[in-house]
Every structure is written in C-alpha cells, then in structure tokens.
Amino acid sequence: MNDREIIARKKPGTSSLTFFAVPNLLFGLNFGVLGGMTNAFLGVPFFGSVTLYFGQFFVLLCLTVRGINSAIFAVAISSLVTAISANEPYLIIIFALEVLVVHALLHRGFFLFQAVVYYWIILGAPLLLTLTALTSGAEHDVLFVNGATRALNALMYVTAAALFHWFLPTKLSRNHYQNPPPKLASMIFSLCLLTVTLPALLIALIFINQAANQTEQVIAQKMQANVFEISANINNLLNQNISNLHTVANLISLNKNQNALQLGLLVAKSNLQMIERTSIYNKDGVLILTSKPYTMKNVHGYYSAKDKEFFNHTRSSKDVYISDASFNKDFEDTPIITINIPINSGNEFEGLVQGTIKLTELDDLIDNIVDKEFSYVITDTRNRTIASSMIDNTLLVSNFDFEQTEHDLINSISTILYKNVSYLHEQTTTKGDWTVSVLSDPKLVTTPLIRHFYFLLLFACLLILAFSVVAKHLAKKITRPLEEIAEHYPNTKVHPQIIEDSKVSDEIVKLTNTLVSSHAVMNDFQQQLKEQVDNKTRQLKQLNKELYSLAQKDGLTQLLNRSGFNRFALTSYRNCIRNHLPMSMILVDIDHFKKINDSYGHPFGDKCITTVAKILQKHCKRDTDIIGRFGGEEFILMVVGGEISEHHTRVKLITDTIRSIELNHKNQIVKMTVSAGICSIVEDFTSDFDALIKYADEQLYLSKRTGRDKTSILVR
Ligand SMILES: Nc1nc2c(ncn2[C@@H]2O[C@H](COP(=O)(O)OP(=O)(O)OP(=O)(O)O)[C@@H](O)[C@H]2O)c(=O)[nH]1
C-alpha cells in the first residue's frame, strides 16, 4: 500500500504517520506558497490601508481536496508570508484558526461555504476586531471597517474556492470529507448565495469604494478651496497694505520734512487695512513718528529699533519684510506681525515705514472665510501660529507641531497627527512664506463610509435571510411531491393531492406520473399475487388436512390406525385418570384369520375385516368411544364413563353379533368368531396408558389360549 492509499483510506487527522507523509507536505507547500505569493503581491487595495487578500483561496482548496494535514502546511506558509508582507501578525492566528474550524465543521457535515461563514460570524470577525484593537489601537470605525471588510473578503475567497471546486475534474474534486449529500434546500441556498448575493456584495463594495473616493474628492476640493481663499485673502491683505505703505515710503523719501511725514501717516490711516499702528523709523532705527504711542523707550527717551530684527532685516535687504509673530505690550500683550517697507532714496536706506497688524484681527477675518466644518492654522516662517481656529488666542505664536501620518480609511488626502488626533490636511504658502493649513475631521469621509458599510451588512443579512426562506420554500416545493409519493407509495391508492402538488415543474410532473402509473401496475400485481398466494394457501391447508387425516386413518376400514388411536385415546385416558372416570381398553382379534385368508382368499379376508369394523362402529357410537384398527385382524376400543358392566355387555353384544354374521363366499356361508381382552379401570388410576393396553393384550392372549371366541376381563 503506498502513501496515497493510506491517506485515502484513513480518516483525516487520525494518524501521525500521514501527517508527515511526503505528498501532504508537497501539496501543502505548493498551495501555501501560492497563497502567500498571492497575498504578498496581488493584494487588492481597498480603503486606505485596508487590503483584500485572496491567498486563503488556495489554502481552502487544499483543505477540501487534500485534507487537514496538507492544509496545515499550506496555511502555515501562506499566513506567515502574508503577516510579514502586510505587517499584520494577527493574520496568522485568524487564518490558521479558520482552517482548523472549517476542517472541524466540514467533518460534521457542513459544506465549505457554510463553514467559512459560520467561522467569520462567530469567531473570525470578533477575534480580528479584538486582536487589531489590542495591537494597533485603531479607532472603532477603522476596526469596524477592517473586520467587516475581512469577513466580506473571506466570503469572496470561499466563493471562489467553492466555485473552483465544482469545476475541477471529478477525480481531483472528490471531496476529502466523505459526507452524505447535502439537502436540496442547502444546495439551492448556496447556489443563490454564490450566484446572486456575492456578486451583489462585490458590486456594492465597488460602489462603496467609489462613493468613498468621491466623498474624499469632494472634501479635498472643499478644503483646497478654503486653503486658497484664505491664502488669497491674506495675500490680498498683505499686498494692499504693502502697496499703500510703499506709497507712504515714497512720499517720505521725496519730502523728508515733518509735513510730509504727517501726510504720510494720514495717507496710511485712510488706506491701510487692519493696520493697528503705522510707524516711521529713520535710518538709525529711531522712531520718529507713530500713529499710536510706544510704551517702551530707551534711556534717551525715545524708542530705538536698532537691534530689532525687522529693522536690520529691512535695512540690509532694502526690501519689504514681513516679520514673524511676536507679543507686543502696546497691544495688550496680544500677538502681532509687522509689515516693514524701506524708505529708499536712490540706493540709500533712509528709514522704514512699519504697519502693525494684530493677529486676533487676522484670526477674526479668516474665521469668517473658512467653512464651519473645517479648522485652519496659519503659521509663519518659524512655524509659529499666526491664526488658528484650533487654539485659544492666548496660545497664538506657539509652534504648530504635527506629524505626517496615514489614516487606515483615507485614500488620497494627506493626514496628520496633531495633539494625538488625526486630521485631513491641505496646505499652501502665502506671501511672506506663511503656511495656510486647513484641517478637517476624517469622519467627514469615514462616517458616510461606515454608514454604507452598515447598509451593506444589513443588505447582506436581509439577502441571506430572503434566500434562505426562498431556498427552503423552493426545495420544499420540489421535494414535497417526491416525499409524499415515497410516503404514500405503500398505500393502495395515491392521493389526488400528490398529483396536484407535483405541478411544480415539468420534470417533477413527468416523474410523478411515471411513479403513479408504476405504483398502479405494482398494486395490481400485488393484488394478483395476494390472490394467488391465498388460493395456494387454502389448497395447501386442505391437502394438509387430508394428509393428516390419511396419516391418522386406516385405509381399509376407515377406522383410526394405531397412531391415530393412540393420539385420541391418550387424551381421553388422561382425562379419565384426572377425573377418576371408569374406562375399559378392549382388544378384539378375529380367530383363525389366517385360515380364512388361506381358504377364501385375501379379498375375502379384507371383507371380514371391514365387516368386523362396521359392527364395532355400530356398537360404539358415543362421542367418547374410540375405535382403531390395531394391526392386521386386531381391533382396539376405548370406552369411558358410565358403568364398567355396561362396557362388558357391549363387548359381549359385539362378539355375539360377529358370531351370528353369515358371510357369503361364492354361495358358501362363512362364519367367524372373535376373541376379546378387556382391562377395565375402576379404582386403580395409577397405570399408564401403555400398561393398560398391555393388560388388555394379556387378556386377549388368555382368550386365545383358552379356546378362542371368548372374552377375558381384568378389572383394576
Ligand atoms: N386379508 C387380509 N389378511 C390380513 C390382513 N392383515 C393381516 N392379515 C393376515 O391375517 C393373518 C393373521 O394370522 P395369525 O396372526 O396367525 O392369526 P390367526 O390365524 O387369526 O390365528 P389366531 O389369531 O391365533 O386365531 C395372517 O395370515 C395375515 O397375513 C389384511 O389386511 N387382509
């Protein structure tokens, strides 16, 4: 017996020998490598980081075709490769458990599809959720989508495996689990699921994917629109102010007298937007004119910006400088930024005009621009917050620290982690190299997705429920006429309802009609057979009766033969013994019968015998009288009840009658006599039946010995 035969004959998993059998190892290895490679290289990206894996298809196929021993190798390799490539170690447990549970269920008569569905509903999905929650700490939404997608993913690969298994050549597809054939309802149900529900689910998943992508696009576009609007407004604000401050600077560079300066301030006041203070510094950084007084002054009594960054930067670049955010006491310690425009005369730096903007004002402006569903953060070149809807104004100028991350359910929009919360993120830079970021809650994308998933699961449940009802109903419709026929087949008449119920399909009608007509033929045949058997039985009984009678009777005299006599006489004898009834056993023998035979021939001898028999019958007519031919020319009588003397009288009457008979033989008168022996029981009821006959025989012998034509009597 080779290894293949061992595997085929032994139940799966019963022998440790087969576990390591080379064919199992090779099959497991091949299927496992195929599964692992499929998962590693052909995973289908679904939502964000959720990927669909189809490698388990090979493992399940291996399980059904080769059994658990091969499947263990296959799942070990496949899930290990998948877990490493996807960096999801818990997949090893999920896939390995799937194989073990499905194996156990297949062993109990479940079919593949059913087994996988039960595994994922009862164990797979809840375990996956728990393991992913423990290992990744992802949000509930992500866990839900991940679990649901994996379960639907399982439905897809098991469907593929089941369908593929059906299309395999019979030799290969012979199921390792030799279960009895499934019920028709189960087959219709799985057919419905395979052909309708799963394609529907697949299409629904594709639509959900598309819908999610569209939602993402819409949100991304809205966020981009907000980002651009904010940046446009800021650019506009800065450009307009820069342009007006330039006008002031030009005015001052042309006329450096006090009037020009005053005029410049006036111009600035009337045209500048959101500028809280306009200041003019000379080339040494000394504040020479301001629209709002400074609180800080140096020891000489004036404010000097000589060591300030804005001054040095503007002086050295001789170009517009927008400062970073800082706090300023002159503005109730609120954060500000400044726009600094150099006053250039030819190539000479002559001072600068500065406009100060309170960031709270900027914040208010942007607040009105941004959609309510989004948040925004504007940062300066040092990544300090200029304006933000996410923090309190007192926290402005703090650093905007976030890290780029990946959201499990977001496909294309970039996501960041800010203060441990993830956000969708769109950004751009404005004039002055400020960064405008618009943030939004990923739920804007994931909530519709989750809702779709809930709908999908509900839809799947309803569909499965509907199909199970339809399958049951349909199967019942198909099988009921057949079951009814099977049930009624032994009956003589087929119920008309069965014919009515069979009108489900053409095939069933034909089958029912064939069965009904064959039933009629069979019933007729049975009836005929029964009648024949009855007749034969009756005849047999009659023959038996006759045979019995023949066995009990003597053919010549029609009296009981010896065994017949014994049978009846014994019953009567027992009755007499029990009831102490007097009885007589009488033996009668024709005297010198040999002579009669010899003298007149055998037929005449027979005539003598029948004559004696008739005389005995004539005198012993009571129901209780039993007469038999005891052998040859010897007769036996048993007479019971009444008086013994009456028995003896009767014997005398018989012997007298025989003696008086004149038989004619060829006109010659022939006479005959008989001898008799009687044993009568009156008191001693201890003798047995045979002894009684023996005593009567002794009396007969006595009669013969003492001259014949006599009767000897013994009374006990
Ligand atoms: N015709 C005829 N003869 C029979 C039948 N059965 C027995 N026999 C004959 O009956 C004869 C009986 O002879 P035995 O036993 O010597 O008795 P027996 O001649 O009557 O002499 P005893 O009885 O001593 O008076 C035999 O010759 C038998 O062949 C029968 O059915 N028909």
The ligand as a Tripos MOL2 file, in Angstrom:
@<TRIPOS>MOLECULE
LIG
   32    34     1     0     0
SMALL
NO_CHARGES

@<TRIPOS>ATOM
      1 N1        -56.9570  -60.4460    4.0530 N.pl3     1 LIG1
      2 C1        -56.1590  -59.8440    4.9060 C.ar      1 LIG1
      3 N2        -55.3800  -60.5620    5.6920 N.ar      1 LIG1
      4 C2        -54.5940  -59.9890    6.5920 C.ar      1 LIG1
      5 C3        -54.5710  -58.5860    6.7070 C.ar      1 LIG1
      6 N3        -53.7060  -58.2760    7.6970 N.ar      1 LIG1
      7 C4        -53.2130  -59.4490    8.1510 C.ar      1 LIG1
      8 N4        -53.7610  -60.4950    7.5170 N.ar      1 LIG1
      9 C5        -53.4730  -61.8380    7.7140 C.3       1 LIG1
     10 O1        -54.0480  -62.2880    8.9610 O.3       1 LIG1
     11 C6        -53.3800  -63.4260    9.3520 C.3       1 LIG1
     12 C7        -53.1970  -63.4580   10.8150 C.3       1 LIG1
     13 O2        -52.7610  -64.6740   11.2010 O.3       1 LIG1
     14 P1        -52.2810  -65.0050   12.6720 P.3       1 LIG1
     15 O3        -51.6000  -63.9450   13.2900 O.co2     1 LIG1
     16 O4        -51.5000  -66.2930   12.6030 O.co2     1 LIG1
     17 O5        -53.5830  -65.2900   13.4250 O.3       1 LIG1
     18 P2        -54.8200  -66.2340   13.2430 P.3       1 LIG1
     19 O6        -54.5740  -67.0530   12.0130 O.co2     1 LIG1
     20 O7        -56.0550  -65.4090   13.1760 O.co2     1 LIG1
     21 O8        -54.7530  -67.0760   14.4930 O.3       1 LIG1
     22 P3        -55.2780  -66.6380   15.8940 P.3       1 LIG1
     23 O9        -55.2870  -65.2320   15.9190 O.co2     1 LIG1
     24 O10       -54.3360  -67.2680   16.8090 O.co2     1 LIG1
     25 O11       -56.6570  -67.1460   15.9730 O.co2     1 LIG1
     26 C8        -52.1000  -63.5010    8.5510 C.3       1 LIG1
     27 O12       -52.1200  -64.5680    7.6230 O.3       1 LIG1
     28 C9        -52.0380  -62.2320    7.8360 C.3       1 LIG1
     29 O13       -51.4540  -62.3830    6.5420 O.3       1 LIG1
     30 C10       -55.3880  -57.8400    5.8400 C.ar      1 LIG1
     31 O14       -55.4510  -56.6120    5.8480 O.2       1 LIG1
     32 N5        -56.1970  -58.5390    4.9780 N.ar      1 LIG1
@<TRIPOS>BOND
     1     1     2 1
     2     2     3 ar
     3     2    32 ar
     4     3     4 ar
     5     4     5 ar
     6     4     8 ar
     7     5     6 ar
     8     5    30 ar
     9     6     7 ar
    10     7     8 ar
    11     8     9 1
    12     9    10 1
    13     9    28 1
    14    10    11 1
    15    11    12 1
    16    11    26 1
    17    12    13 1
    18    13    14 1
    19    14    15 2
    20    14    16 1
    21    14    17 1
    22    17    18 1
    23    18    19 2
    24    18    20 1
    25    18    21 1
    26    21    22 1
    27    22    23 2
    28    22    24 1
    29    22    25 1
    30    26    27 1
    31    26    28 1
    32    28    29 1
    33    30    31 2
    34    30    32 ar
@<TRIPOS>SUBSTRUCTURE
     1 LIG1         1 GROUP 0 **** ****
